[in-house]
Amino acid sequence: MDCIDIIYERLATLNLAANKTDYSKRWLGMEDSYYRNKTSKQRPASARVYGQLACKLMEEASTLRMNGDNKSARDMSEIASTCLAEIIATSRDSISQRESRYHAH
């Protein structure tokens, strides 16, 4: 289970993702079947997907904060931070792979 799966479970528990299709469309900004396909093929999510998810989580945090639900807003912000950390890790891995290929030639 990777980070995007953990976030799905957390949002589902909070009743913010009705199902995998809802998560794909509303939270990840992808087509209906994206998350189901990603999990069945065990592919990692891209930095773009994590970026979209982080933006949506921050929007949700802002709405919660405006409605006075500071605890839930903090929770959403923490989850968004996890997404940002994944973007950094994904980018770092990508750079390392490119450098390895470059130095191998």
C-alpha positions as CSV (number, residue, x, y, z in Angstrom):
1,M,0.0,0.0,0.0
2,D,1.5,3.3,-1.0
3,C,0.7,6.9,0.1
4,I,-2.1,7.5,-2.3
5,D,-3.8,4.3,-1.0
6,I,-3.5,5.5,2.6
7,I,-4.9,8.9,1.7
8,Y,-7.9,7.2,0.0
9,E,-8.6,5.1,3.1
10,R,-8.4,8.2,5.3
11,L,-10.7,10.2,3.0
12,A,-13.2,7.3,2.8
13,T,-13.2,7.0,6.6
14,L,-14.0,10.7,6.9
15,N,-16.8,10.2,4.3
16,L,-15.0,12.6,1.9
17,A,-14.5,9.9,-0.8
18,A,-17.6,7.9,-1.5
19,N,-15.7,5.3,-3.5
20,K,-12.7,4.8,-5.8
21,T,-14.5,6.4,-8.8
22,D,-15.2,9.5,-6.7
23,Y,-11.6,9.6,-5.4
24,S,-10.3,9.3,-9.0
25,K,-12.5,12.1,-10.3
26,R,-12.9,14.5,-7.4
27,W,-9.7,14.2,-5.5
28,L,-7.1,13.1,-8.1
29,G,-8.6,15.0,-11.1
30,M,-8.4,11.9,-13.2
31,E,-10.8,9.7,-15.2
32,D,-13.2,7.4,-13.3
33,S,-11.2,4.3,-13.5
34,Y,-7.7,5.8,-12.8
35,Y,-7.4,4.7,-9.1
36,R,-8.9,1.2,-9.7
37,N,-6.4,0.7,-12.6
38,K,-3.5,2.1,-10.6
39,T,-4.1,-0.3,-7.7
40,S,-4.8,-3.3,-9.9
41,K,-1.6,-2.8,-11.9
42,Q,0.3,-1.7,-8.7
43,R,1.7,1.5,-10.5
44,P,2.9,4.4,-8.4
45,A,1.1,7.7,-8.7
46,S,2.8,10.5,-10.6
47,A,3.9,13.8,-9.1
48,R,1.1,15.4,-11.1
49,V,-1.5,13.3,-9.4
50,Y,0.0,14.0,-6.0
51,G,0.0,17.7,-6.9
52,Q,-3.7,17.7,-7.8
53,L,-4.5,15.8,-4.6
54,A,-2.5,18.3,-2.5
55,C,-4.4,21.2,-4.1
56,K,-7.8,19.6,-3.4
57,L,-6.8,18.8,0.2
58,M,-5.7,22.4,0.8
59,E,-9.0,23.7,-0.7
60,E,-10.8,21.4,1.6
61,A,-8.7,22.6,4.6
62,S,-9.5,26.2,3.7
63,T,-13.2,25.5,3.6
64,L,-13.1,23.7,6.9
65,R,-11.1,26.5,8.5
66,M,-13.7,29.1,7.2
67,N,-16.4,27.0,8.7
68,G,-14.6,26.9,12.1
69,D,-13.5,23.3,12.0
70,N,-9.9,23.9,12.7
71,K,-9.1,20.3,13.8
72,S,-10.3,18.8,10.5
73,A,-8.6,21.7,8.6
74,R,-5.3,20.7,10.3
75,D,-5.9,17.0,9.4
76,M,-6.4,18.0,5.7
77,S,-3.3,20.2,5.7
78,E,-1.3,17.3,7.2
79,I,-2.5,15.0,4.5
80,A,-1.6,17.6,1.9
81,S,1.9,17.8,3.3
82,T,2.2,14.1,2.8
83,C,1.4,14.6,-0.9
84,L,4.0,17.3,-1.2
85,A,6.6,15.0,0.4
86,E,5.7,12.3,-2.2
87,I,6.2,14.9,-5.0
88,I,9.6,15.6,-3.7
89,A,10.4,11.9,-3.4
90,T,9.1,11.1,-6.9
91,S,11.1,14.0,-8.4
92,R,14.2,12.9,-6.6
93,D,13.8,9.3,-7.8
94,S,13.3,10.5,-11.4
95,I,16.4,12.7,-11.3
96,S,18.5,9.8,-9.9
97,Q,17.3,7.5,-12.6
98,R,18.1,10.0,-15.3
99,E,21.6,10.7,-13.8
100,S,22.2,6.9,-13.7
101,R,21.3,6.5,-17.4
102,Y,23.4,9.5,-18.3
103,H,26.5,8.3,-16.5
104,A,26.1,4.8,-17.8
105,H,26.7,6.1,-21.4
